[in-house]
Every structure is written in structure tokens, then in C-alpha cells.
């Protein structure tokens, strides 16, 4: 029996996330970036506190958050999941300047909406995305990446 809110056919949502992080790490390795999982970076506004980003490198000054979220089973907007993306944008906004910041997400196309979840997020939440954040979507079938949003571009 599937657990409530768990992706069908998966062992657990945590398992889905870890597997996606592995895909992301492998992709970045092929691009020449040796990223460490769970990299601790000092973030904050009034003082600093350590936050663990999914992947990153202090040498290359890059931090990556990975999200394998999909549209709801009925094709609706996964509002709670996108709230998590908003939280990621906040963490990126209080991360050190000079780091390359990437939200790396699973590519999921909605026939109903005629767009990917990442494209929908950028279209409806661009006011919350810091200027220095890129959003990339990964297609595990084609094993390619599409840059949905480049840093410095607010739509």
C-alpha cells in the first residue's frame, strides 16, 4: 500500500530525493565540478548559522539545491512543494555573495499546463528568485539539462 503523499512506485520520498541528488552529482562531475554532498555554508542576515546545501564546493564557489518534485497526480500545481522552492530562494538570498547558486530540479512536463514545473515556477514566482540564482531542469531519460533561468535575468 502506498503511503500518503509518497510518489508511486518509490521506496520513500527520501529515497527519491537521494537518488536525484546522485544524478545531479554525476551530471556536475561530467561537467568538471567535484561537488560535495551536504556541504555546510554559513548563511544569515543578522549573524551567521550553518546550512547544509545538497551539493557544493568551496573551491569552485558553487552551491546546489536539488528538488525532484513533480506536478500532482491530477496535473495540478504542487503548492506545498513550491513553498519549499521559495524557502530555497530565501536560503540562496542569504548565502555568501560570489557563490554560483543553482536550483537543480527534475524536468516534469504538464500536458494540462503545457509547461514544465520549473518553467511554471519561474513564470509565477520570478519576484522571489534572487538575481544570482540559476534554475536548471534535468531530464533523466535524455540525461540532459535545460537552463530554465539564467542568473541576472528576472522575467
PAMITI-16568 format. One record per residue: residue in three letters; x, y, z of N, C-alpha, C in turn; chain; residue number from 1. Coordinates in pm, whole numbers, plus 50000, padded with zeros to 5 digits. Layout:
rest / nx / ny / nz / cax / cay / caz / cx / cy / cz / kette / nr
ala / X / Y / Z / X / Y / Z / X / Y / Z / A / NUM
...
***
This chain:
rest / nx / ny / nz / cax / cay / caz / cx / cy / cz / kette / nr
unk / 50084 / 49881 / 50000 / 50000 / 50000 / 50000 / 50088 / 50125 / 50000 / A / 1
unk / 50058 / 50220 / 49911 / 50134 / 50344 / 49906 / 50104 / 50429 / 50029 / A / 2
unk / 50205 / 50495 / 50078 / 50187 / 50586 / 50191 / 50132 / 50717 / 50135 / A / 3
unk / 50053 / 50791 / 50214 / 50002 / 50919 / 50166 / 50117 / 51011 / 50125 / A / 4
unk / 50100 / 51078 / 50016 / 50194 / 51178 / 49963 / 50324 / 51120 / 49911 / A / 5
unk / 50339 / 50989 / 49913 / 50460 / 50927 / 49861 / 50445 / 50903 / 49711 / A / 6
unk / 50552 / 50925 / 49636 / 50549 / 50902 / 49492 / 50527 / 50754 / 49464 / A / 7
unk / 50431 / 50726 / 49376 / 50400 / 50587 / 49343 / 50522 / 50515 / 49288 / A / 8
unk / 50540 / 50392 / 49333 / 50649 / 50309 / 49283 / 50782 / 50334 / 49351 / A / 9
unk / 50788 / 50427 / 49445 / 50915 / 50455 / 49511 / 50916 / 50397 / 49652 / A / 10
unk / 51036 / 50369 / 49698 / 51053 / 50317 / 49833 / 51010 / 50421 / 49936 / A / 11
unk / 51051 / 50547 / 49913 / 51015 / 50658 / 50001 / 51048 / 50788 / 49929 / A / 12
unk / 50990 / 50898 / 49977 / 51023 / 51029 / 49918 / 51170 / 51063 / 49942 / A / 13
unk / 51222 / 51024 / 50058 / 51364 / 51049 / 50087 / 51453 / 50973 / 49988 / A / 14
unk / 51411 / 50851 / 49954 / 51486 / 50771 / 49858 / 51487 / 50839 / 49721 / A / 15
unk / 51373 / 50892 / 49679 / 51363 / 50965 / 49552 / 51458 / 51084 / 49553 / A / 16
unk / 51459 / 51159 / 49663 / 51547 / 51276 / 49674 / 51694 / 51240 / 49668 / A / 17
unk / 51732 / 51135 / 49740 / 51873 / 51093 / 49740 / 51916 / 51046 / 49602 / A / 18
unk / 51828 / 50972 / 49535 / 51861 / 50924 / 49400 / 51877 / 51043 / 49305 / A / 19
unk / 51791 / 51142 / 49318 / 51801 / 51259 / 49232 / 51930 / 51337 / 49260 / A / 20
unk / 51967 / 51349 / 49386 / 52092 / 51415 / 49421 / 52211 / 51341 / 49360 / A / 21
unk / 52204 / 51210 / 49355 / 52311 / 51130 / 49291 / 52319 / 51159 / 49142 / A / 22
unk / 52203 / 51170 / 49077 / 52202 / 51206 / 48934 / 52265 / 51343 / 48915 / A / 23
unk / 52228 / 51438 / 49002 / 52281 / 51574 / 48992 / 52432 / 51573 / 49010 / A / 24
unk / 52479 / 51501 / 49111 / 52623 / 51497 / 49136 / 52697 / 51437 / 49017 / A / 25
unk / 52641 / 51331 / 48960 / 52704 / 51269 / 48842 / 52705 / 51366 / 48724 / A / 26
unk / 52598 / 51441 / 48706 / 52593 / 51538 / 48597 / 52703 / 51645 / 48617 / A / 27
unk / 52713 / 51700 / 48736 / 52813 / 51804 / 48761 / 52954 / 51749 / 48749 / A / 28
unk / 52975 / 51625 / 48789 / 53107 / 51563 / 48775 / 53146 / 51558 / 48628 / A / 29
unk / 53051 / 51521 / 48541 / 53078 / 51517 / 48396 / 53109 / 51656 / 48341 / A / 30
unk / 53059 / 51759 / 48410 / 53084 / 51897 / 48367 / 53215 / 51952 / 48426 / A / 31
unk / 53284 / 51870 / 48505 / 53412 / 51911 / 48561 / 53406 / 51970 / 48701 / A / 32
unk / 53292 / 51955 / 48769 / 53278 / 52008 / 48904 / 53274 / 51893 / 49004 / A / 33
unk / 53366 / 51894 / 49099 / 53368 / 51793 / 49205 / 53288 / 51851 / 49323 / A / 34
unk / 53161 / 51817 / 49329 / 53075 / 51871 / 49434 / 53061 / 51773 / 49549 / A / 35
unk / 53062 / 51828 / 49668 / 53049 / 51750 / 49791 / 52902 / 51749 / 49834 / A / 36
unk / 52848 / 51634 / 49870 / 52711 / 51630 / 49924 / 52706 / 51696 / 50062 / A / 37
unk / 52590 / 51753 / 50093 / 52565 / 51813 / 50226 / 52674 / 51911 / 50268 / A / 38
unk / 52709 / 52001 / 50179 / 52813 / 52099 / 50211 / 52758 / 52207 / 50305 / A / 39
unk / 52831 / 52231 / 50412 / 52789 / 52329 / 50513 / 52843 / 52467 / 50476 / A / 40
unk / 52751 / 52563 / 50468 / 52787 / 52702 / 50434 / 52724 / 52793 / 50538 / A / 41
unk / 52797 / 52894 / 50578 / 52744 / 52993 / 50673 / 52650 / 53087 / 50598 / A / 42
unk / 52526 / 53099 / 50647 / 52428 / 53190 / 50586 / 52367 / 53275 / 50696 / A / 43
unk / 52305 / 53386 / 50656 / 52232 / 53466 / 50754 / 52226 / 53613 / 50720 / A / 44
unk / 52139 / 53680 / 50794 / 52121 / 53824 / 50781 / 52182 / 53894 / 50902 / A / 45
unk / 52134 / 53860 / 51020 / 52186 / 53914 / 51145 / 52263 / 53804 / 51216 / A / 46
unk / 52387 / 53790 / 51181 / 52467 / 53680 / 51231 / 52467 / 53568 / 51129 / A / 47
unk / 52538 / 53464 / 51158 / 52553 / 53352 / 51065 / 52519 / 53221 / 51134 / A / 48
unk / 52465 / 53130 / 51056 / 52435 / 52995 / 51102 / 52464 / 52901 / 50987 / A / 49
unk / 52511 / 52781 / 51019 / 52544 / 52684 / 50916 / 52418 / 52623 / 50856 / A / 50
unk / 52416 / 52616 / 50723 / 52308 / 52548 / 50650 / 52375 / 52449 / 50555 / A / 51
unk / 52320 / 52328 / 50548 / 52374 / 52228 / 50456 / 52297 / 52233 / 50324 / A / 52
unk / 52370 / 52266 / 50218 / 52315 / 52261 / 50083 / 52336 / 52120 / 50030 / A / 53
unk / 52251 / 52077 / 49937 / 52257 / 51940 / 49886 / 52393 / 51906 / 49826 / A / 54
unk / 52447 / 51997 / 49747 / 52577 / 51979 / 49682 / 52650 / 52112 / 49680 / A / 55
unk / 52782 / 52105 / 49675 / 52855 / 52230 / 49664 / 53005 / 52212 / 49668 / A / 56
unk / 53073 / 52324 / 49646 / 53218 / 52327 / 49650 / 53263 / 52465 / 49694 / A / 57
unk / 53344 / 52468 / 49799 / 53402 / 52596 / 49842 / 53510 / 52640 / 49745 / A / 58
unk / 53582 / 52544 / 49685 / 53688 / 52578 / 49589 / 53629 / 52644 / 49464 / A / 59
unk / 53524 / 52583 / 49409 / 53462 / 52637 / 49287 / 53355 / 52742 / 49318 / A / 60
unk / 53327 / 52765 / 49446 / 53225 / 52861 / 49489 / 53091 / 52834 / 49420 / A / 61
unk / 53036 / 52714 / 49447 / 52909 / 52674 / 49388 / 52826 / 52602 / 49495 / A / 62
unk / 52697 / 52635 / 49501 / 52604 / 52563 / 49588 / 52482 / 52525 / 49506 / A / 63
unk / 52433 / 52404 / 49533 / 52323 / 52348 / 49455 / 52220 / 52289 / 49550 / A / 64
unk / 52096 / 52321 / 49527 / 51985 / 52255 / 49594 / 51913 / 52172 / 49489 / A / 65
unk / 51878 / 52048 / 49523 / 51815 / 51954 / 49430 / 51672 / 51925 / 49474 / A / 66
unk / 51579 / 51931 / 49382 / 51439 / 51901 / 49411 / 51382 / 51814 / 49299 / A / 67
unk / 51330 / 51698 / 49338 / 51272 / 51604 / 49241 / 51119 / 51609 / 49245 / A / 68
unk / 51065 / 51727 / 49260 / 50921 / 51742 / 49270 / 50854 / 51733 / 49133 / A / 69
unk / 50729 / 51690 / 49135 / 50651 / 51675 / 49011 / 50514 / 51741 / 49030 / A / 70
unk / 50445 / 51758 / 48917 / 50307 / 51802 / 48922 / 50228 / 51700 / 49002 / A / 71
unk / 50112 / 51739 / 49056 / 50030 / 51642 / 49129 / 49980 / 51535 / 49033 / A / 72
unk / 49932 / 51427 / 49090 / 49883 / 51316 / 49008 / 49770 / 51359 / 48914 / A / 73
unk / 49690 / 51457 / 48959 / 49579 / 51505 / 48875 / 49623 / 51616 / 48779 / A / 74
unk / 49752 / 51650 / 48782 / 49804 / 51754 / 48693 / 49800 / 51893 / 48752 / A / 75
unk / 49769 / 51900 / 48880 / 49762 / 52031 / 48947 / 49896 / 52079 / 48996 / A / 76
unk / 49895 / 52201 / 49045 / 50016 / 52265 / 49098 / 50047 / 52207 / 49238 / A / 77
unk / 50168 / 52159 / 49261 / 50206 / 52107 / 49393 / 50244 / 52224 / 49486 / A / 78
unk / 50145 / 52294 / 49536 / 50166 / 52418 / 49611 / 50263 / 52401 / 49728 / A / 79
unk / 50246 / 52296 / 49806 / 50335 / 52275 / 49921 / 50480 / 52255 / 49876 / A / 80
unk / 50499 / 52184 / 49766 / 50634 / 52160 / 49715 / 50698 / 52291 / 49668 / A / 81
unk / 50619 / 52375 / 49602 / 50674 / 52502 / 49554 / 50704 / 52597 / 49669 / A / 82
unk / 50637 / 52579 / 49781 / 50672 / 52656 / 49901 / 50814 / 52622 / 49945 / A / 83
unk / 50850 / 52495 / 49928 / 50988 / 52453 / 49959 / 51086 / 52521 / 49865 / A / 84
unk / 51049 / 52536 / 49736 / 51135 / 52606 / 49641 / 51153 / 52751 / 49686 / A / 85
unk / 51046 / 52814 / 49737 / 51056 / 52951 / 49786 / 51153 / 52959 / 49904 / A / 86
unk / 51150 / 52857 / 49990 / 51243 / 52852 / 50102 / 51387 / 52843 / 50050 / A / 87
unk / 51409 / 52764 / 49946 / 51542 / 52754 / 49885 / 51587 / 52891 / 49835 / A / 88
unk / 51496 / 52966 / 49774 / 51532 / 53100 / 49725 / 51575 / 53190 / 49840 / A / 89
unk / 51510 / 53175 / 49954 / 51549 / 53252 / 50071 / 51690 / 53212 / 50116 / A / 90
unk / 51716 / 53082 / 50125 / 51850 / 53037 / 50164 / 51956 / 53088 / 50068 / A / 91
unk / 51926 / 53085 / 49938 / 52020 / 53138 / 49840 / 52040 / 53289 / 49861 / A / 92
unk / 51935 / 53359 / 49896 / 51946 / 53506 / 49910 / 52034 / 53546 / 50029 / A / 93
unk / 52045 / 53458 / 50129 / 52128 / 53489 / 50246 / 52259 / 53411 / 50248 / A / 94
unk / 52287 / 53341 / 50139 / 52415 / 53271 / 50123 / 52522 / 53373 / 50084 / A / 95
unk / 52648 / 53336 / 50100 / 52756 / 53430 / 50068 / 52753 / 53476 / 49922 / A / 96
unk / 52785 / 53601 / 49903 / 52797 / 53656 / 49768 / 52917 / 53591 / 49701 / A / 97
unk / 52913 / 53581 / 49570 / 53024 / 53523 / 49496 / 53009 / 53375 / 49469 / A / 98
unk / 52910 / 53312 / 49530 / 52885 / 53170 / 49501 / 52790 / 53159 / 49384 / A / 99
unk / 52816 / 53063 / 49299 / 52723 / 53027 / 49192 / 52611 / 52946 / 49258 / A / 100
unk / 52485 / 52986 / 49237 / 52371 / 52925 / 49306 / 52277 / 52863 / 49204 / A / 101
unk / 52253 / 52733 / 49219 / 52171 / 52661 / 49122 / 52063 / 52579 / 49193 / A / 102
unk / 51940 / 52599 / 49150 / 51831 / 52510 / 49189 / 51822 / 52409 / 49076 / A / 103
unk / 51849 / 52283 / 49108 / 51856 / 52174 / 49011 / 51733 / 52088 / 49033 / A / 104
unk / 51641 / 52089 / 48936 / 51512 / 52023 / 48956 / 51486 / 51918 / 48849 / A / 105
unk / 51399 / 51826 / 48882 / 51356 / 51724 / 48788 / 51266 / 51787 / 48683 / A / 106
unk / 51290 / 51757 / 48557 / 51205 / 51807 / 48450 / 51074 / 51728 / 48450 / A / 107
unk / 50963 / 51798 / 48466 / 50832 / 51733 / 48466 / 50735 / 51821 / 48389 / A / 108
unk / 50691 / 51772 / 48273 / 50603 / 51847 / 48183 / 50457 / 51815 / 48213 / A / 109
unk / 50375 / 51919 / 48217 / 50231 / 51904 / 48238 / 50158 / 51925 / 48105 / A / 110
unk / 50087 / 51822 / 48061 / 50004 / 51837 / 47941 / 49894 / 51940 / 47967 / A / 111
unk / 49844 / 51943 / 48089 / 49737 / 52034 / 48128 / 49783 / 52181 / 48120 / A / 112
unk / 49902 / 52207 / 48174 / 49955 / 52344 / 48179 / 50040 / 52379 / 48057 / A / 113
unk / 50084 / 52278 / 47983 / 50168 / 52295 / 47864 / 50303 / 52359 / 47898 / A / 114
unk / 50357 / 52323 / 48014 / 50489 / 52371 / 48054 / 50545 / 52280 / 48163 / A / 115
unk / 50676 / 52291 / 48183 / 50738 / 52214 / 48290 / 50711 / 52283 / 48423 / A / 116
unk / 50731 / 52208 / 48531 / 50712 / 52265 / 48664 / 50810 / 52380 / 48688 / A / 117
unk / 50933 / 52365 / 48642 / 51032 / 52471 / 48659 / 50992 / 52598 / 48583 / A / 118
unk / 50945 / 52583 / 48460 / 50901 / 52699 / 48382 / 50783 / 52767 / 48450 / A / 119
unk / 50691 / 52687 / 48502 / 50576 / 52742 / 48575 / 50624 / 52821 / 48697 / A / 120
unk / 50718 / 52763 / 48771 / 50769 / 52830 / 48891 / 50833 / 52965 / 48856 / A / 121
unk / 50916 / 52966 / 48753 / 50981 / 53090 / 48713 / 50876 / 53193 / 48667 / A / 122
unk / 50778 / 53149 / 48592 / 50673 / 53240 / 48542 / 50591 / 53300 / 48656 / A / 123
unk / 50561 / 53222 / 48758 / 50471 / 53269 / 48863 / 50542 / 53322 / 48988 / A / 124
unk / 50672 / 53296 / 49000 / 50744 / 53336 / 49121 / 50874 / 53411 / 49094 / A / 125
unk / 50887 / 53471 / 48979 / 51013 / 53539 / 48945 / 51048 / 53649 / 49045 / A / 126
unk / 50946 / 53706 / 49110 / 50970 / 53812 / 49208 / 51039 / 53761 / 49335 / A / 127
unk / 51044 / 53630 / 49352 / 51108 / 53571 / 49470 / 51245 / 53512 / 49441 / A / 128
unk / 51284 / 53509 / 49315 / 51410 / 53445 / 49275 / 51523 / 53549 / 49274 / A / 129
unk / 51624 / 53530 / 49359 / 51736 / 53625 / 49358 / 51803 / 53632 / 49221 / A / 130
unk / 51855 / 53747 / 49188 / 51914 / 53771 / 49056 / 52029 / 53677 / 49024 / A / 131
unk / 52100 / 53629 / 49127 / 52218 / 53545 / 49102 / 52188 / 53395 / 49104 / A / 132
unk / 52061 / 53357 / 49095 / 52022 / 53216 / 49100 / 51983 / 53165 / 48961 / A / 133
unk / 52038 / 53049 / 48927 / 52001 / 52980 / 48803 / 51909 / 52863 / 48840 / A / 134
unk / 51817 / 52832 / 48749 / 51730 / 52716 / 48768 / 51749 / 52626 / 48648 / A / 135
unk / 51794 / 52504 / 48677 / 51819 / 52404 / 48574 / 51725 / 52287 / 48596 / A / 136
unk / 51673 / 52233 / 48487 / 51591 / 52112 / 48500 / 51660 / 51997 / 48427 / A / 137
unk / 51659 / 51883 / 48496 / 51728 / 51764 / 48447 / 51626 / 51661 / 48400 / A / 138
unk / 51646 / 51613 / 48277 / 51563 / 51508 / 48221 / 51641 / 51377 / 48234 / A / 139
unk / 51600 / 51287 / 48325 / 51677 / 51164 / 48346 / 51667 / 51066 / 48230 / A / 140
unk / 51565 / 51079 / 48146 / 51552 / 50989 / 48030 / 51654 / 51029 / 47924 / A / 141
unk / 51657 / 51157 / 47890 / 51750 / 51208 / 47789 / 51887 / 51239 / 47848 / A / 142
unk / 51892 / 51247 / 47981 / 52014 / 51282 / 48054 / 52072 / 51415 / 48008 / A / 143
unk / 51982 / 51511 / 47992 / 52027 / 51644 / 47956 / 51968 / 51748 / 48051 / A / 144
unk / 52024 / 51866 / 48046 / 51984 / 51975 / 48134 / 51938 / 52092 / 48048 / A / 145
unk / 51830 / 52154 / 48092 / 51779 / 52275 / 48029 / 51786 / 52387 / 48132 / A / 146
unk / 51851 / 52498 / 48093 / 51855 / 52614 / 48182 / 51725 / 52690 / 48167 / A / 147
unk / 51640 / 52681 / 48268 / 51510 / 52749 / 48264 / 51528 / 52896 / 48299 / A / 148
unk / 51624 / 52924 / 48387 / 51652 / 53062 / 48426 / 51801 / 53079 / 48446 / A / 149
unk / 51855 / 53181 / 48382 / 51998 / 53212 / 48396 / 52012 / 53321 / 48501 / A / 150
unk / 52125 / 53324 / 48572 / 52146 / 53430 / 48671 / 52144 / 53567 / 48604 / A / 151
unk / 52094 / 53663 / 48678 / 52091 / 53800 / 48627 / 51970 / 53831 / 48542 / A / 152
unk / 51882 / 53733 / 48523 / 51764 / 53755 / 48438 / 51639 / 53736 / 48521 / A / 153
unk / 51563 / 53841 / 48537 / 51432 / 53831 / 48602 / 51327 / 53850 / 48495 / A / 154
unk / 51237 / 53755 / 48488 / 51132 / 53762 / 48386 / 51010 / 53830 / 48439 / A / 155
***
